[in-house]
Amino acid sequence: MHIVLGGTGHIGSALAETLIKKGEPVTIISRDPKKKQQWEQKGAEVAIADALDVKRLQKIFNTGEKLFLLNPPADPSTDTVAQEKETLNAILTALGESQIKKVVAESTYGAQPGDGLGDLGVLYNMEQQLAEMNVPASIIRGAYYMSNWATSLATARESGIVYTFYPVDFKLPMVCPGDIGSVAARLMLEPVTQTGLHYVEGPQQYSATDVAEAFSAALGKDVKAVEIPETNWMQALKDAGFSEPAAKSMAAMTHVTLREKYEDPNPVRGTTTLKAYIADLVESAA
């Protein structure tokens, strides 16, 4: 049995659907009972649980042999680092007391030590803690999610603008979450003893200008990228609903992204282009 934590999100859904199509048994962990029937109809078992409920997680983990671990993202209105550390601690505690034989864990490009770096620090700690456990683990470091641009659809449609904290021509590795799910499915099916660190990104690197051009093509109107200056980052994040600690973490992660040099990580290449992803996003929102 494959246990998928975060199975109703972009990555987990793609992973679960791939495994189900291959005839593999899958249990999806979700905190939303409303999604239970939908996934049962697709052929998965669904276990309802809160990520902080260690005993419940351990019980579910003990029904399977392999676990896909995606630490749930915290609500940006909270102290996201504190919240994500808490859920990660609960998950790893449950894992350490379970009979899981292998873990495939979702991390991120740029993962590194540091308490003020948001996901970069939290997920680095996850990698280190998994390395200290007796459970074989394959780590996926995913590039910048194309789905992060979904929030730009409204401004692209209404005012023809995609706002960005990056210089408009700054290119960075991006990836469709569904492509990460496909890679995760392959890793879940590998032998227990086969582990390693896997970078995953899309067919090429993209900039905010590329994002604006993709929205322009999908919407049939002119869309341009507009950089938000660093002096306005914190206010823009707060206006979007971020708490003070969450805004500071996001700003710090942005700084790291701007200065990070990804020297040939030899990534696994997804097949979904940014243009195709944005076209699907616009179509699904129509």
Protein Blocks (a to p, Z undefined) as FASTA:
>chain_A
ZZdehilmmklmmmmmmmmmnopacddddfbfklmmmmmmnopacddddfklmklmmmmm
mmpmbdcdddddddfkbcfklmmmmmmmmmmmmmmmmcbfbdcddddehiacdfklojml
mmmmmmmmmmmpcbdcddddddddfklmmmmmmmmmmnopacdfbdfklccddddfklmm
mmmmmmmmpcfklgcddddddfbdcdfklmmmmmmmmnopacddddddfklmmmmmmmno
pafklmmmmmmmmmmmmmpccehkopacdfbdfklmmmmmmmmmZZ
